[in-house]
Amino acid sequence: MRRGKEQRQFSEQFEEVQPIEVRGHTKNISLLVEVTQQGQKSRALYYPEKGVRFQTDQRIPKPYEVHHHVAFFQLAQMIGVSSAIPAISYSLKDDDCGSLSPFYDSAEVKPHYFFESLEPSPAWVELATLDYLAGLIDRTSNDILFLPSGQVVATDNGLSFVEGVTFSTQISVVRKAMQGEALPSYLLTRISSLNPRSLRQLSALLYNPEVALKSVVDRRNALLEKGVVL
């Protein structure tokens, strides 16, 4: 999974962001928008913080998960993992906080059973490790987008940065498939470079950042000690 053309071009340097349509979901509301970068137009999804639907169902996200989606991508960049969908903090209105991610018109998703027989590869091990390191508790088959370019990206990363070294997950198809696989030396080196100081840049994005970042450091240490996907 190399960093694809789509990811390289998606940055905060937008000349224009124009809403196209509102998309309602069970958990939240998003906006399909058209972004202009360097004269080129492409589509993106904007997730407003206030677009989260408030219900009693515990599966319904909290507003801060919009920002955890961004923090997940930033953590991925810190350890050189390119399979997290780009996510940028953005505001369409002065009184709104949200995030912006590319929208892929031709993305394909695989059925659940595809991941039950997933063959280990460096790319899948990287994503499984990132999911654990970030404390992501919900990774379904629908969260993995297979692009026509051959690139694979993980989206819907807001249910993350939970507390603890061991934590229960609703489902994590990639971690389950890669459990116990050895971490390559290059990935261990990148993980070892993480420390409280380098992680501090995530603080503004996280709910209860002190607890969340301590847990990231604790999970980092567990990965370095065990040397396998946890």
Residue pairs with C-beta under 8 A, 6 or more apart in sequence:
1 82
1 83
1 123
1 126
1 127
1 151
1 152
1 153
2 82
2 151
3 82
4 82
4 147
4 149
4 151
4 153
5 149
6 86
6 102
6 104
6 147
6 149
6 151
7 82
7 86
7 102
7 151
7 153
9 37
9 40
9 42
10 37
10 44
10 86
10 88
10 101
10 102
11 37
11 88
12 88
12 90
13 37
13 38
14 35
14 36
14 37
15 36
15 37
15 38
15 39
16 34
16 35
16 36
17 33
17 34
17 35
17 36
17 44
17 46
17 90
17 92
17 100
18 33
18 34
18 35
18 36
19 31
19 32
19 33
19 46
19 92
20 31
20 32
20 33
20 34
20 43
21 31
21 32
22 29
22 30
22 31
22 32
23 29
23 30
23 31
23 32
23 45
26 53
26 60
27 52
27 53
27 59
27 60
27 61
28 47
28 51
28 52
28 53
28 61
29 48
29 51
29 52
29 53
30 45
30 46
30 47
30 48
30 51
31 45
31 46
31 47
31 48
31 51
31 92
32 43
32 44
32 45
32 46
32 103
33 43
33 44
33 45
33 46
33 92
33 100
34 41
34 42
34 43
34 44
35 41
35 42
35 43
35 44
35 100
42 102
42 103
43 102
43 103
43 105
44 100
44 101
44 102
44 103
45 100
45 101
45 102
45 103
46 90
46 92
46 98
46 99
46 100
47 66
47 69
47 98
47 99
47 100
47 101
48 66
48 92
48 96
48 97
48 98
49 63
49 64
49 66
49 67
49 96
49 97
49 98
50 63
50 96
50 97
51 98
52 60
52 61
52 62
52 63
52 65
52 66
53 60
54 60
59 170
61 158
61 159
62 207
64 206
64 207
65 158
65 159
65 160
66 97
66 98
66 99
66 158
67 89
67 97
67 99
67 205
67 206
67 207
68 157
68 158
68 159
68 160
68 161
68 205
68 206
68 207
69 87
69 99
69 101
69 156
69 157
69 158
69 160
70 87
70 88
70 89
70 99
70 205
71 134
71 160
71 161
71 202
71 205
71 206
72 84
72 87
72 130
72 134
72 136
72 157
72 158
72 160
72 161
73 84
73 85
73 86
73 87
73 157
74 201
74 202
74 205
75 130
75 133
75 134
75 199
75 202
75 216
76 82
76 83
76 84
76 130
76 134
78 190
78 193
78 194
78 198
78 199
79 129
79 130
79 133
79 187
79 190
79 191
79 193
79 194
80 190
81 126
81 127
81 129
81 130
83 123
83 126
83 127
83 130
83 152
83 153
83 154
84 127
84 130
84 153
84 154
84 157
85 101
85 102
85 145
85 153
85 154
85 155
85 157
86 101
86 102
87 99
87 100
87 101
87 157
88 99
88 100
88 101
89 97
89 98
89 99
89 100
89 205
90 98
90 99
90 100
91 97
91 98
92 98
101 155
104 145
104 147
104 153
106 147
106 148
107 145
107 146
107 147
108 145
108 146
108 147
109 141
109 142
109 144
109 145
109 146
110 141
110 144
110 146
111 141
112 140
112 141
112 173
114 141
115 141
115 144
115 173
115 174
115 176
115 177
116 173
116 177
118 124
118 173
118 174
118 177
118 178
120 177
120 178
120 181
122 184
122 187
123 152
124 174
124 177
124 178
125 178
125 181
125 183
125 184
125 187
125 229
126 187
127 154
127 174
128 172
128 174
128 175
128 177
128 178
128 179
128 181
128 229
129 183
129 187
129 191
129 223
129 229
130 136
131 139
131 154
131 172
131 174
131 175
132 175
132 219
132 223
132 229
132 230
133 191
133 216
133 219
133 220
133 223
134 157
134 160
134 161
134 216
135 160
135 161
135 162
135 163
135 164
135 167
135 212
135 215
135 216
135 219
136 157
136 159
136 160
136 169
136 172
137 159
137 160
137 162
137 167
137 168
137 169
137 170
137 172
138 156
138 159
138 169
138 170
138 171
138 172
139 154
139 169
139 171
139 172
139 173
139 174
139 175
140 171
140 173
141 173
142 156
143 154
143 155
143 156
143 157
144 152
144 153
144 154
144 155
144 173
144 174
145 152
145 153
145 154
145 155
146 152
147 153
154 174
159 170
161 206
161 207
161 212
161 215
161 216
162 212
162 215
163 211
163 212
163 215
164 215
164 218
165 215
165 218
165 219
165 222
169 175
175 229
175 230
178 229
179 229
179 230
180 228
180 229
181 228
181 229
182 227
182 228
183 191
183 223
183 227
183 228
183 229
188 223
188 224
188 227
191 220
191 223
191 224
192 220
192 224
194 216
194 217
194 220
195 217
196 213
196 217
199 213
199 216
199 217
200 213
202 209
202 212
202 213
203 209
203 213
206 212
206 213
219 230
222 230
223 230
